Amino acid sequence: MSHYLLELAQKRSVGSQRGIYSVCSAHPWVLEAAMRRHLSAAGPLLIEATCNQVNQFGGYTGMKPGDFRKLVHEIAAEAGFPENRILLGGDHLGPFPWQHLNATDAMTNALEMVRLFVREGYTKIHLDASMACVDDPHPLPDDVIAQRAAALCAAAEEVAQGTPLVYIIGTEVPTPGGAAEEMELAVTSPEAAEQALALHRQAFTQAGLDEAWQRVIALVVQPGVEFGHDGVEDYEPEKAKPLSAMLAHHLGLIFEAHSTDYQRPEALSELVRDGFAILKVGPGLTYAMRQALYALATIEQETVPPAEQSHLRERMEAVMLQHPAQWKKYYSGTPEEQRRLRVHSYSDRIRYYWNDSEAGAAVEKLVSNLKAQGIPETMLSDYLPLQYGKVRAGTLSNQPLALILDAIGGALDPYIAACEA
């Protein structure tokens, strides 16, 4: 399916304005919702695993690349989604998870990670060697970033066995998992983008990777979109116009835009129109899932005896307080402000905790309770009005999991529309 991305980039040169969105999540319900929503859409469904989610040591999900691939295919079989319509990618593949090591050891791990992703059938590879290791200068020089990206590409090509991989290069994005600070961004200048391309091409040539360079289809840039804890930086086409115009000089190249979560539907369409044809989305999907779960938890509080309730909110708060590593450095302020952000930040760092055993047990209890008890339509109308309308119309089952999947799918609808315009 990697040929689809090659064609997508090449057709851009002859006026096509189609795009593709990338689901960057390892949560099974997000993956299932995406598959069910994409069944009637055109083209493949692009699903990507990030280096800190999935790697040879398990990442924070506990999954290696083969485990994640197996999970995706198992969900596809259950959802009736054709396996041959799934395109797997690896995001930010590089030394990021091992920045605490010296560069030699970090790159050794990164090279093995890339090889493993490719062996397991991932064909869209984002090479990101931008993070400085413990013995590196800060910031890392651009030419070193390019040389390390070329080394990662060489490792991928070694094990590709004729599979035509496609590559994404570029680093102008927050670190995997989200930025630690609030929004501070500027649109990538054409000069910076041109320099990144030139340095990477030189490094590829020096490494004997001229043929692989022909399969570098996209450059990651900052088009001026981002989200913070409480706000969204919306896309402004005029600000990105000089950057977008650069594509006219690079036939077969498109841009990849990260952090497009929470953008207005029309902004997503404008991004695709302007050449940012790969749209990454992740936290926005788990945010929609959390909203649905907490809405259902409110219904549970009013319909199920206290002793039998899941107490989902309280359990999630306890789990996050017991294991603060995934949110502590991101959420500053007073204890009350931190409590609010643990649930209501756009960065949605609560997503790191859904696979905790206590959290999973609470979610399972919630779903079981409401499945047995039933959900009054009046309360559904109060707390999940969009799903209520579909239940009343007879197009959606009034069952907890169906409601959750539909809420997640609703967050994907603007992406489907933007990419198929």
NURO-968827 format. One line per 10 residues: number of its first residue (from 0); for each residue x, y, z of C-alpha. Coordinates in Angstrom, 2 decimals. Example, Ala and Ser with C-alpha at 12.3 -4.5 7.8 and 13.67 -1.06 7.14 Angstrom:
2
0> 12.30/-4.50/7.80 ~ 13.67/-1.06/7.14
END
This chain:
421
0> 0.00/0.00/0.00 ~ 3.00/2.34/0.21 ~ 2.55/2.96/-3.52 ~ -0.63/4.88/-2.61 ~ 1.46/7.48/-0.79 ~ 3.90/7.72/-3.68 ~ 1.01/8.32/-6.05 ~ -0.56/10.82/-3.64 ~ 2.62/12.89/-3.68 ~ 3.14/12.55/-7.44
10> -0.46/13.47/-8.28 ~ -0.08/16.64/-6.26 ~ 2.24/17.84/-9.01 ~ -0.56/17.57/-11.58 ~ -3.20/19.37/-9.57 ~ -4.72/16.72/-7.30 ~ -5.69/18.06/-3.89 ~ -6.43/14.82/-2.12 ~ -4.85/13.99/1.21 ~ -4.61/11.26/3.80
20> -5.01/11.37/7.55 ~ -2.93/9.36/9.97 ~ -4.39/7.80/13.12 ~ -1.65/8.01/15.75 ~ -3.01/5.97/18.62 ~ -2.55/2.53/20.11 ~ -5.87/2.36/21.93 ~ -7.97/-0.55/20.60 ~ -11.21/1.43/20.68 ~ -9.66/4.28/18.71
30> -8.38/1.82/16.13 ~ -11.76/0.08/15.89 ~ -13.63/3.36/15.61 ~ -11.29/4.51/12.84 ~ -11.80/1.29/10.90 ~ -15.57/1.39/11.20 ~ -15.64/5.05/10.17 ~ -13.26/4.52/7.24 ~ -15.10/1.53/5.76 ~ -17.02/3.71/3.31
40> -14.16/6.18/2.74 ~ -11.75/6.07/-0.16 ~ -8.16/4.91/-0.04 ~ -6.24/3.09/2.69 ~ -6.47/3.73/6.41 ~ -3.11/4.98/7.67 ~ -2.30/3.91/11.23 ~ 0.98/4.89/12.86 ~ 2.82/3.85/16.00 ~ 5.13/6.34/17.65
50> 8.60/5.37/18.88 ~ 7.73/5.90/22.54 ~ 4.45/3.96/22.20 ~ 5.89/0.94/20.43 ~ 9.51/-0.20/20.14 ~ 11.72/-3.26/20.65 ~ 11.48/-2.81/24.42 ~ 7.70/-2.44/24.45 ~ 7.31/1.34/24.77 ~ 4.69/2.70/27.16
60> 2.06/0.40/25.66 ~ 4.11/-2.73/26.31 ~ 3.95/-3.57/22.61 ~ 6.71/-4.29/20.13 ~ 6.10/-3.49/16.43 ~ 4.92/-7.05/15.75 ~ 2.50/-6.92/18.69 ~ 0.98/-3.69/17.44 ~ 0.65/-5.04/13.90 ~ -1.08/-8.14/15.26
70> -3.44/-6.00/17.34 ~ -4.37/-3.88/14.34 ~ -5.07/-6.92/12.18 ~ -7.12/-8.61/14.91 ~ -9.28/-5.51/15.30 ~ -9.65/-5.27/11.53 ~ -10.92/-8.86/11.40 ~ -13.48/-8.15/14.12 ~ -14.58/-4.88/12.52 ~ -14.83/-6.36/9.02
80> -12.19/-3.96/7.71 ~ -10.09/-5.37/4.82 ~ -6.52/-5.98/5.94 ~ -5.24/-4.95/2.52 ~ -6.64/-1.45/3.10 ~ -4.44/-0.87/6.15 ~ -1.22/1.09/5.77 ~ 1.12/0.90/8.78 ~ 3.63/3.60/9.62 ~ 6.29/4.32/12.22
90> 6.36/7.86/13.61 ~ 9.38/9.76/14.96 ~ 11.59/6.71/14.47 ~ 14.94/7.69/15.90 ~ 16.78/8.07/19.20 ~ 14.04/9.94/21.09 ~ 13.28/7.19/23.66 ~ 16.99/6.93/24.52 ~ 18.06/10.56/24.83 ~ 19.41/9.75/28.29
100> 22.09/7.59/26.66 ~ 25.15/8.66/24.71 ~ 24.60/9.13/20.99 ~ 26.31/5.89/19.97 ~ 24.13/3.74/22.21 ~ 20.96/5.70/21.44 ~ 21.50/5.36/17.71 ~ 22.25/1.64/18.08 ~ 18.82/1.23/19.65 ~ 17.21/3.48/17.06
110> 18.71/1.52/14.17 ~ 17.43/-1.75/15.60 ~ 14.00/-0.21/16.14 ~ 13.77/0.91/12.52 ~ 14.83/-2.53/11.28 ~ 12.17/-4.16/13.43 ~ 9.40/-1.84/12.20 ~ 10.31/-2.60/8.59 ~ 10.57/-6.37/9.16 ~ 7.06/-6.30/10.62
120> 5.55/-4.69/7.53 ~ 5.49/-0.98/8.31 ~ 6.06/0.86/5.05 ~ 5.63/4.57/5.92 ~ 8.70/5.55/7.89 ~ 9.19/8.94/9.53 ~ 12.91/9.36/10.17 ~ 13.45/11.74/13.09 ~ 16.94/12.08/14.53 ~ 16.49/15.62/15.79
130> 16.73/14.91/19.52 ~ 20.08/15.53/21.19 ~ 21.47/12.71/23.33 ~ 23.29/13.13/26.63 ~ 26.71/13.72/25.03 ~ 25.43/15.83/22.12 ~ 25.58/19.60/21.74 ~ 22.28/21.43/22.23 ~ 20.72/22.11/19.83 ~ 21.87/19.29/17.59
140> 23.42/20.65/14.35 ~ 21.25/20.25/11.27 ~ 23.88/18.33/9.35 ~ 24.20/15.77/12.17 ~ 20.41/15.33/12.19 ~ 20.50/14.65/8.44 ~ 23.41/12.21/8.71 ~ 21.66/10.23/11.43 ~ 18.44/10.18/9.40 ~ 20.40/8.74/6.47
150> 21.88/6.06/8.74 ~ 18.34/5.15/9.87 ~ 17.22/4.98/6.24 ~ 20.13/2.68/5.38 ~ 19.12/0.35/8.20 ~ 15.55/0.27/6.90 ~ 16.67/-0.44/3.35 ~ 18.88/-3.30/4.53 ~ 15.87/-5.32/5.71 ~ 13.20/-4.08/3.29
160> 13.69/-7.09/0.96 ~ 12.32/-5.26/-2.04 ~ 9.36/-3.67/-0.26 ~ 9.14/-0.07/-1.53 ~ 9.27/1.94/1.67 ~ 8.29/5.59/1.66 ~ 10.05/8.07/3.89 ~ 9.09/11.22/5.72 ~ 11.85/13.55/6.92 ~ 11.82/16.74/8.95
170> 11.67/17.70/12.60 ~ 9.65/20.89/13.05 ~ 7.16/19.38/15.46 ~ 6.80/18.99/19.22 ~ 8.49/15.98/20.77 ~ 6.54/12.72/20.62 ~ 3.73/12.83/23.17 ~ 3.35/16.61/23.08 ~ 5.29/19.72/24.01 ~ 6.06/20.39/27.66
180> 5.27/24.08/27.33 ~ 2.34/26.05/26.07 ~ 2.14/27.05/22.42 ~ 5.09/28.90/20.96 ~ 5.30/28.44/17.23 ~ 6.04/30.08/13.94 ~ 5.35/28.83/10.44 ~ 8.39/27.11/8.97 ~ 10.19/29.47/6.63 ~ 10.79/28.31/3.04
190> 14.50/28.86/3.65 ~ 14.52/26.46/6.62 ~ 12.55/23.89/4.67 ~ 14.91/24.15/1.70 ~ 17.92/23.75/3.97 ~ 16.43/20.64/5.60 ~ 15.81/19.11/2.19 ~ 19.30/19.97/0.90 ~ 21.08/18.60/3.96 ~ 19.09/15.38/3.95
200> 19.59/14.87/0.24 ~ 23.34/15.39/0.64 ~ 23.45/12.92/3.52 ~ 21.46/10.34/1.55 ~ 23.78/10.71/-1.43 ~ 26.87/10.32/0.73 ~ 25.35/7.14/2.19 ~ 24.63/5.70/-1.26 ~ 20.87/6.13/-0.86 ~ 20.02/8.00/-4.05
210> 17.34/5.47/-5.00 ~ 15.77/5.65/-1.54 ~ 15.74/9.45/-1.81 ~ 13.27/9.09/-4.69 ~ 10.87/7.64/-2.13 ~ 11.14/10.57/0.27 ~ 7.64/11.89/-0.28 ~ 7.11/14.41/2.50 ~ 8.79/16.92/4.73 ~ 7.45/17.57/8.23
220> 7.01/21.31/8.69 ~ 5.11/23.64/10.99 ~ 2.20/25.18/9.05 ~ 1.14/27.22/12.08 ~ -1.12/24.72/13.85 ~ -0.87/23.58/17.44 ~ -2.89/23.06/20.59 ~ -2.06/23.91/24.17 ~ -3.79/22.98/27.38 ~ -6.80/25.23/26.81
230> -6.53/26.63/23.31 ~ -5.93/25.83/19.66 ~ -3.73/27.72/17.24 ~ -5.82/27.68/14.06 ~ -4.42/27.37/10.58 ~ -4.12/30.70/8.73 ~ -3.52/30.07/5.01 ~ -2.00/33.49/4.37 ~ 0.77/32.90/6.89 ~ 1.65/29.57/5.29
240> 1.45/30.82/1.70 ~ 5.24/31.25/1.17 ~ 5.88/27.77/2.54 ~ 3.12/26.23/0.46 ~ 4.45/27.92/-2.68 ~ 7.76/26.13/-2.22 ~ 6.16/22.84/-3.32 ~ 5.96/24.12/-6.88 ~ 9.75/23.70/-7.05 ~ 9.74/20.15/-5.68
250> 7.56/17.90/-7.79 ~ 6.49/14.75/-6.03 ~ 6.89/16.30/-2.56 ~ 4.16/17.08/-0.07 ~ 4.16/18.28/3.53 ~ 3.20/16.34/6.64 ~ 1.42/18.30/9.36 ~ 1.52/17.11/12.96 ~ -0.68/18.34/15.83 ~ -3.70/18.98/13.61
260> -6.00/17.80/16.41 ~ -8.95/20.12/17.19 ~ -8.56/22.17/13.99 ~ -11.80/23.49/12.50 ~ -13.13/21.31/9.63 ~ -12.56/24.07/7.10 ~ -8.98/24.47/8.31 ~ -8.28/20.79/7.67 ~ -9.57/21.20/4.13 ~ -7.41/24.27/3.64
270> -4.33/22.42/4.90 ~ -4.82/19.64/2.36 ~ -5.49/22.18/-0.39 ~ -2.24/23.98/0.43 ~ -0.07/20.88/0.22 ~ -0.09/19.69/3.84 ~ -1.53/16.48/2.52 ~ -0.72/14.16/5.44 ~ -2.67/15.15/8.55 ~ -1.65/13.55/11.84
280> -4.26/13.13/14.59 ~ -4.01/11.34/17.92 ~ -4.85/13.12/21.19 ~ -8.03/14.51/19.65 ~ -9.34/10.96/19.25 ~ -8.60/9.81/22.79 ~ -10.00/13.14/24.03 ~ -13.30/12.30/22.32 ~ -13.16/8.84/23.88 ~ -12.61/10.30/27.34
290> -15.51/12.71/26.86 ~ -17.83/9.81/26.02 ~ -16.58/7.71/28.93 ~ -17.04/10.51/31.44 ~ -20.49/11.32/30.06 ~ -21.44/7.69/30.55 ~ -19.93/7.77/34.05 ~ -22.25/10.67/34.88 ~ -25.22/8.65/33.66 ~ -24.01/5.72/35.73
300> -23.86/7.89/38.86 ~ -27.54/8.73/38.44 ~ -28.81/5.27/37.51 ~ -26.68/2.69/39.35 ~ -26.50/2.24/43.15 ~ -23.25/3.76/44.55 ~ -21.90/0.46/45.82 ~ -22.13/-1.01/42.33 ~ -20.72/1.92/40.37 ~ -17.38/1.93/38.53
310> -16.29/5.25/40.11 ~ -14.34/5.80/36.90 ~ -13.42/9.42/37.53 ~ -12.12/8.74/41.02 ~ -10.13/5.72/39.91 ~ -8.52/7.56/37.01 ~ -7.53/10.42/39.31 ~ -6.01/7.96/41.79 ~ -4.05/6.16/39.08 ~ -2.64/9.41/37.70
320> -1.63/10.61/41.15 ~ 0.06/7.30/41.91 ~ 1.97/7.36/38.61 ~ 2.62/11.04/37.72 ~ 5.46/10.55/35.23 ~ 3.28/11.04/32.13 ~ 1.71/14.35/33.24 ~ 3.71/15.97/36.07 ~ 6.22/17.92/33.96 ~ 3.51/19.01/31.53
330> 0.90/20.40/33.92 ~ 2.05/23.28/36.12 ~ 0.07/25.60/38.34 ~ -1.79/25.11/41.60 ~ -2.95/21.66/42.72 ~ -6.47/22.60/41.64 ~ -5.26/23.68/38.19 ~ -3.31/20.45/37.82 ~ -6.37/18.44/38.82 ~ -8.38/20.14/36.08
340> -5.70/19.64/33.46 ~ -5.34/15.96/34.24 ~ -8.78/15.57/32.68 ~ -9.50/18.66/30.63 ~ -6.27/19.50/28.76 ~ -6.27/19.30/24.98 ~ -2.95/17.46/25.25 ~ -4.99/14.65/26.84 ~ -2.21/13.07/28.83 ~ -4.80/10.91/30.53
350> -4.51/8.79/27.38 ~ -1.33/7.25/28.78 ~ -3.32/5.67/31.61 ~ -6.16/3.80/29.91 ~ -4.09/0.62/29.68 ~ -3.44/0.61/33.43 ~ -5.07/-2.43/35.03 ~ -7.10/-0.38/37.54 ~ -8.28/1.99/34.82 ~ -9.20/-0.91/32.58
360> -11.19/-2.56/35.35 ~ -13.13/0.65/35.98 ~ -13.93/1.09/32.28 ~ -15.05/-2.52/32.03 ~ -17.28/-2.08/35.09 ~ -18.82/1.08/33.64 ~ -19.64/-0.57/30.33 ~ -20.99/-3.68/32.06 ~ -23.20/-1.64/34.41 ~ -24.76/0.44/31.66
370> -25.19/-2.53/29.38 ~ -27.15/-4.32/32.11 ~ -28.98/-1.26/33.44 ~ -29.75/0.42/30.13 ~ -29.29/4.08/29.27 ~ -32.39/6.27/29.47 ~ -32.81/8.23/26.24 ~ -33.50/11.38/28.23 ~ -30.13/11.16/29.94 ~ -28.43/10.31/26.68
380> -29.96/13.49/25.32 ~ -28.45/15.45/28.23 ~ -24.92/14.08/28.13 ~ -24.31/12.73/24.60 ~ -26.66/14.78/22.41 ~ -24.99/13.93/19.09 ~ -25.28/10.22/19.75 ~ -28.82/10.71/21.07 ~ -29.90/12.06/17.69 ~ -28.55/8.97/15.95
390> -30.19/6.64/18.48 ~ -33.54/8.37/17.93 ~ -33.04/8.10/14.17 ~ -32.39/4.37/14.49 ~ -28.85/4.53/13.06 ~ -26.96/3.89/16.31 ~ -27.46/1.35/19.06 ~ -28.04/2.74/22.55 ~ -25.25/0.58/23.96 ~ -22.21/2.01/25.78
400> -19.49/0.71/23.46 ~ -21.41/1.71/20.33 ~ -21.82/5.22/21.75 ~ -18.11/5.48/22.61 ~ -16.99/4.30/19.17 ~ -19.35/6.75/17.49 ~ -17.98/9.64/19.56 ~ -14.43/8.77/18.49 ~ -15.54/8.39/14.89 ~ -17.14/11.81/15.01
410> -13.72/13.33/15.69 ~ -12.47/11.68/12.48 ~ -15.30/12.85/10.23 ~ -13.68/16.25/9.42 ~ -10.46/14.46/8.41 ~ -12.27/12.09/6.08 ~ -14.09/15.03/4.49 ~ -10.93/17.11/4.13 ~ -8.90/14.31/2.56 ~ -11.56/13.31/0.04
420> -12.55/16.78/-1.11
END
